[in-house]
Amino acid sequence: MKMKDLVLRSRSCRRFEEHREISREVLRELVDLGRLSASAMNIQPLKYIISSDRETNSLIFPHLAWAALLEDWDGPEEGERPAGYIIILNDTEISASPECDHGIAAQSIMLGAAERGLGGCMIGAVQRRALKTALSIPKQYDVLLVIALGYPAEEVCIEEVRADGSIAYWRDSSKVHHVPKRSLESVIIGEH
């Protein structure tokens, strides 16, 4: 599969076939992609918690916010929730700041998930303190991102930004998730 196809397939997916399990081994392989990704000054401060366990997943889910632009949607319903999670942490005993490492690692994980036919969503809207308490995460680790994973139960469609310039994503009556993207011409501000 070409890289552009993987990028197009790694859209934020927020509804999953919850009954289709993801093995712990697949989650470990995805974390390995994050581990092998670039790290600022090669400090490698990221640590990970993985979960494919239903009980642990049920502890993680309530501490996440889903799709802020969809004001009438509170997130996936029972049966459409993620089958697995990867929580990306910064080990503050290694570095006070992860720089942009977690974004690089998260994208590598998402591309790996897309390659395996999985959908994922990088979630930054996390009740961090409550999640740390729920999972008994030691104090030295800061929660940076949660990646929700599963087999997609929704279609995500990329389209051009509308004439009114709105970049707000939306769902149609068939529950297709539309994601407007700015044109290539509008994002390149200089060519030399």
N, C-alpha and C positions, 0 to 999 in steps of 0.2 A: 504494500500500500504506500502511495506517495505521501510525503510529509503534509502537503496541503490537505489531502483527504483526511489525515489523522486530525489536523487542526480543526477542520470543518466538523468532524464527528465528536470532537471533545467539547461541545457546547455544554453550558450548565443545564443539567437534567435534574428535575426536582420531583419527579414521580417515577417510582420504580416497581418492578415485580418483586415485592418483598419476599414472597415464598421461594424465589430462586436464590439459593444460598451462594455465597462467595467463600471459597476456602481460605483458611488462614495462610496457606502457602501462596496463593495469588496475592494476598495483601502484603506478604513478605517480599514477593518479587517486585511489587509496585514501590514499596519503601526502598528497595535496593536501587531502583531508578533514581529516586530522590537522593539517596546516599551518594551515588556516583556523579551527581550533578555538580556544577560549579559552585564554589563557596568563596565569598570575599576573603582574600588573603589566605585562603584554604584553612580557615579556623575550624570549620565544621561544627558549629554549635548546636545543630538541630538534633533532636531526639524525637521518637515517634511512639505513639500508642496505637495499636491496631485492635479492631474488634469485628468479629463476625459472629459473635455470640448474641443471641436474641435478648438475653437478660441485660447484658452490658449495653447493647444498642438502645434498649428502652431507658437506660439511665442517661445516655448521651442526648437523645432526641429532644427532650423538653428544654434543653439549654441552647437551642439553635433557633434563629429567626430565618424565615424563608421568603424570598422574593418581595422585598419592600415595595416595589412598584405595583404589585398585584394586591391592592388594598383590601379586596374582598376575599382573600385567600389566606388561611392561617397555616398553610403548609400541607404536606402530604398526609392523606388520611390513612387510617389503619389498612394494611394491605398494599399501600403504595409507598411505604417508608423504606429508607435505605437498608440493604442487607449487610452492609459493612461500613466501617469508618476508619479513616486514618487521621489521627490528631497530630498535628505538627507542633512541636514544643521548642522553645529556646532554652538551652541549659545555661543559666546565668553564671554558673561556676566556670564556664568556658568563655563566655562573652556577654557583656551587658546588652549588646545589640546584635541581632542576626543580620543586619544590613538588609539586603534583598534576597538572602538565601532561601527563605521559605517560599517566595514567589517562584523562584527558579525550580526548586524541588517540587512544588505543587504542580507546575506545568508539566514537568517530566512524568509525574505520577498520572496526571490526567491523560497525557498522550499514550502512556502505557495501558491505561484503562480502556481508552478508545480502541487501541489495537486488539484488545481482548473481547471487544463487543460490549463493554461495560459503559454505563453512563456515570457521570460524577458531577458534583457541585462543590466548588471551593466556598466555604462559608466563613466569613469574617465577623458576622453578626452573632457573636457567641457570648453567653453569660459566663464569662471566664472564671470568676471566683466560684460560682455555683457548680460549674463543671469540675473544677479542681477538687471541690469538696465531694461531689458525687462519686468521683473515681479515685479519691484519695491520692491525688497527684502531689508529690513532694514539693515543698516551697521553692526549691531551686529552679523549677521549670515554669516558664511562662507559656500559656496557651497562645499560639499565633493564629492558626487556621485549623478548621475541621474540614476534611474532605469526605463528603457523603458519597457512597458508591452503591451501585446495583445495576441490574439489567433494566434498561429504559422501558418505561410504560407510557411514554409520551413522545410526540414528534416535535422536534425543534427546527424551525425554519429561519434561515438567515435571509434578510432582504435589505434592499436599499433604504436609506433614511427617507421618510416621507417628505412630501413637498413642504409641510409646515416646519420641517427641521427637527421634529421630535425623535429622540433616540430611545424613548421609553419602550421597553419590551411589553408585550401584551399577549393575551390568549383569546382565540376566537371561540365561537360557539361549539366547535368540534374539539376544543381543548388543545388545539395546535398552538404551540408557544412560538411567537414571532419575535425575532431579535433584529432590530434595525442596525445596520452598520454603515458608517461613513464610507464614502468612496475612496479608492486609492488616491485619486487625484486631489481630494480635499485634505488628505493627511500628509502628503509630501509637500513641504513648503519651500523646498529648494532642490534644484538639480544642477549639478555643475559638471 
